[in-house]
Amino acid sequence: MLILGIESSCDETGVALVESGGAAVPVLRSHALFSQVDMHQAYGGVVPELASRDHIRRVLPLTELVLRDAGCRLADVDVVAFTRGPGLAGALLVGAGVACALGAALERPVLGVHHLEGHLLSPFLSADPPEFPFVALLVSGGHTQLMRVDGVGRYAILGETIDDAAGEAFDKSAKLMGLGYPGGPALSRLAEQGDPTAFKLPRPLLHSGNLDFSFAGLKTAVLTQAKKLGDQLEAAGSTAKADLAASTQAAIVEVLLKKSLAALKETGLRRLVVAGGVGANRELRRQLNLACAQQGVRVHYPELHLCTDNGAMIAMAAAMRLQAGVQQANWVYAFDVKPRWPLDALEVN
């Protein structure tokens, strides 16, 4: 079975083909991605209307490219999957509209996929896929959650952010330091040149006794420190900006690390899956790998190029839901989207 996946929840247009069959893990046949970073950079962040219009321009050419690379025809597609939510409403409508139009034209069923479930299951696309059950750290620009995952569609939230997500903390802190957009990757690169112990920044909720997160207070602390440093941040020969970046990253990584280890201890599970854009952070991976190795815990990540939003994760999530029998594709081509859609509200039918 060939599943065509379309991702258009924010500022990346992704299309992919995944092949599913039997009991084996579905296989990625081809995928293509277009990032809108250059377009949004001039505005310092994502402009929803521009994002939607660009998805319209990109989705069909990317679909043609993916089919050509896989040596397939559009008629070979068995199911068309798309991101139903959460995300930007206008952007989601583009992907949903194209997917349902293709489904109707081909007389193929369609399936709306939860964006976060796509991230959650994306490590199954890697060369070292995990096995159920596991603890998942889903960490991205808009979401930070710890979950117990017992199977496809069987998710229990252990803890989540009560304000800013980890990715937001990276991006907002970077903006306060004048690092531009996208801020998170820029801050991480600069942090490699700095001293992570240079500034004492808070680790919110680190000792809260639960598995929830909070990063808004860290952003405020970074703002306060940046104001204190003033011109030192830009002074020639000064390491202040790199030190502040390294200290900020150290605070975020420590919280994510300690909470993940606490979740493993609480559940008694010996397998950790890390997914979402922040999962590409090298320092987070380094510390998680070290700590998990010391405790005999297996840790799994998506391939680096699949940490960002992409069509492969949407096609994979659809394939795994169909294979597990927790959802059926349908021939109803009227569609809606869910800009706000908690993962624990995901239907299992």
N, C-alpha and C positions, 0 to 999 in steps of 0.2 A: 504494500500500500504506500502510495506517495502522498505526503502531506505538504502542501504549500503554505508557508507561514509568512504573515505580513505584520510588521511592527511599526507603529507610527504614534506612539504615546506622547512623545515630547519633541526632541530636536535631532533624532536620528531616524532615517528611513531604512528599515531592514527587511530583506526578503530572503527566504531560504527554502530548500527542499530537504525533507527528512524521509527516509524509507523505513517503514515499520513492517515487521512480519514475524509471526511465531512468538516464541518466548524470549527471543534475544532483545537486547537493548537496541532501540531504533538508531539508525545510522545517518549521519549528516552527509548528504550527497553534494550540496553546493549552497553557498550563501554569499550575499553581497550587502554592503552597507554604505550609506552616504551620511556623513555627519554635517550638520549645519553650523558647526562652531564658528567658522570664519564669518558667516553671515551675521550671527548674533553678537560677535565680539565687539562690533562698533557700538552696540547698545548696552554692553556690560551685563547681559543676561538674555534669557530666552524671551522673544516677542511672540506670543501665541499666534497672532494672525499671520505673521511671516512664516512661522513654522508650518502652519496648515497649508499655506499656498505652496511651500517648497515640497511638502509631501506629495501634493498633486502632481508636481512636475517629475518627481523621481520614481514613484512606485512602479509604474508600468515599464520604464526602461530597465529598472533593476530586476523586475520579474523576467523580462526577456533575457537578460544577462545570466541569471541563475539557471533558467531552463537550458540555455545554450551550453553553459559550462557543464551541466549534468548530462548533456546529450539526450534531453527529453523534449517532448512537445507539450503544449498546454493541455492537450486532450489526454495526456498520460496521468494528469493529476487526479487523485481520488477524493481528496478532502481539501478544502480551503480554510485555513485557520487565520484568525486575526486577533489583535489585542483589543479586548472589549473595555478594559480599564485596569487600574486607575490611570489617570493622565490628564492631559489637556483636552477638553471636550472637542474642540474643532479638529485637532490633530487626530484624535481617536476616530472621529467620524469619517475622515479620509480613508483610513485603512479599512474600517468596517464597510464603508460604501463600496470600495473597490473589490473587497473580498466577496461580498454578497452579490455584486454584479457579475463577477467571474463565476461564482457558483451557479447563478441562474443561467448564464450563457452556456455553461458546460453541462448543466443538469447534474451538478455534483453537490453533496452536502457541505455545509459550512459549520464552523465551530468557533465561538468566541472564547478567548483565553484570558485568564487573569495575568496581568503583567508581572506581578510579584511571584506567582507560581512559575512563570517562565524563568525568572532569575533563580528561584529555589532549585529547580530541576536542571539548570544549565550545567552543573558539574557532570551530569550523565553524558554530556557531549565530549568529555575529556578522555584522554588515554587511560586514566585511572579512575573509572566511575565508582561512586560509593555504593554501599548496600544499605537497605533499610534494616533497622531504624537508625536514626542519627539526630544529633542536635544541629540545628542550622542557625548560623549567624547571617542574617540578611541585612546588608549594610550598604546604603546607597545615598544619593543626594536627598531623597525625600523620605526614606524609611530606615529605621534601625530597629530590628526585632530579633529576639531569640525564640526559636521554636523547637518543639519536639516533633519529629517527622517519622511516623510509623509506616507510611506508604503513600502512594499517590492519592491526594485528596484527604489524607488523614493527618491534619496539622493542629497542634495545640500551642498557642502562644504562651511562652514562659515569661516574657518581659518585652517591653517596647519603650520607645522614647516618649516622654511626656511633653516635649517641646521640639527643639531643633534636632534633626537627624545628624549623624556623624558627618555625612557628606556636606550638609549645610554648614556645619561648624568649620570644615575645611574651606569651603567656598567663601563664607562670610569673613572668616579671619583673613583669608588671602586678600579680599577686597579692602579690609581695613589697613593692610600693609601695602596697598597700591600695586598688587600683583596682577591685576586685570582678570580677564575671563578666558577660559574656565580656570577658576582659582585653585581648586583642589590639587590638580596635577602640578601646577606652578609652585604651590607651597611645598609639596613633597620634594620636588627637585631642589628647591632652595634649602630645605631642611638638611639635605645631605652635606651641606657645607657648614652647618651650624652646630652649636653645643646644646644638646637637649636638656641640660641641667642649668642653663644660664639664667632662666627665669622660673620662679616658682608659681606655676599656674594651677588652678583648682582642678580636681578630678571629681566632678559632680556625681553624687549618688554612688560613689565607689564603695562606701561602707553602709549602704542603705538597708542591707539585709534582704533585699529583693533583687530581681533581675531587670528592673527598669533602668532606663537611661535618661539623661538630661544633659544637653550641651549648650543651652542658651547662656548659662552663667559663665561658661568658658569664653564664649564670644565677647561677653562684657568685660571679662578680665583682660582679654587680648586688646580690646579697645582702650582700656585704662592704661595698659603698659605701653601701647603705641603712642598715646598722648604724652606720657612721661618721657619717652625717648625723643620725641619731636624730630628735630633735624638729624639726629644720629641715625635714623633709619635710612636716610639717603646720603649720608656723608661718605665721601671717598675713603676707602680703606677701612670703613667700619664694618664689623661683623654683626652689628645689632639686629639687622633685619633677618639674616640667616639664623641667628641664635633664637630670635622670637619664633621664627617658623619651625625650627627644630623643637623648641619647647612646647609649642602648640601641638605639633604632631605627636610628641611623646605623651602628652596628656590624653589625647583622643585614643591612641593605641593602647595605653595602659588600661583605660576603662573597658574598651572592647575585649582585651585579653582577659582581664580578671573576671569580667561578667561571663565570658564564654566558658572559662574554666569552672566557674561556680555552677553554671548550667549543666555541665558534664557531671559534676559531682552530685548535684541534686537529682538528676535522672538516672545516674549509674551507667550511662551509655559511654562507649569507648570510640565513638566516631563523630567527627565534627566536619560539617560542610560550611564553607564560607562563600557567599554569593553576593552579587551586586557590585556596582562600580568601585566602591572603596575597597573591595576585596582584591583589587589590583595593586594596592599600596604595598610597596616592597618592605617597608619597615614592619607593617602589620603581619605580613606573611612570614618574615624572618622570626619575629617573636613568637608567633603562633606555632610555627614549625618546631622551634626550640623547646617551648613549654610542653607541647603535645608529645614530642619525642621523649622527654623526660618522664612523662606520665603514662607512656604506652598507649597513647591515643592516636588513631589515624585521622589525618586532616586532608580534606579534599577541596580543590578550587576549580572553577571553570578555567579553560585556557585564557590567557591574558587578553587575546583579541575578542573574547566572548564575555568579558566582564561588563562591558558597556551594553546599552540596549541593542538588541539585534533580532533579526527574524529567526535565527536558528533556535533560540530558546523558546520562541512561540511555537514553532513547528514541533519541537521536541516535547513540550508540555502537552500539546494536542495529541501527539502520537502516544505518549505514555498514559494519558487519560483514556484514550480509546482502547489501548491494549489492556489496561487494568479493568476496563468495563465500568468505570465510575461516571462516564458521560458518553452520550451518543451525539454524533453530528446530526444535523437536521436539514431538511429541505425548505425551511421557512426563511425567505430572503428579506423579510422586513427586519430591520435591525435597530438596536439601541446601543448606547455606550454608557459606561459607569465611571465618570471622572473620579468619584470617591467610592471605593469598593474594598472594604477590609478583607484581608485574606481569610480570616476565620468565618466570614460570611459566604465563602465560596460554596456553591451548590454541589452536592454529590447525588447523582441520580442514575 
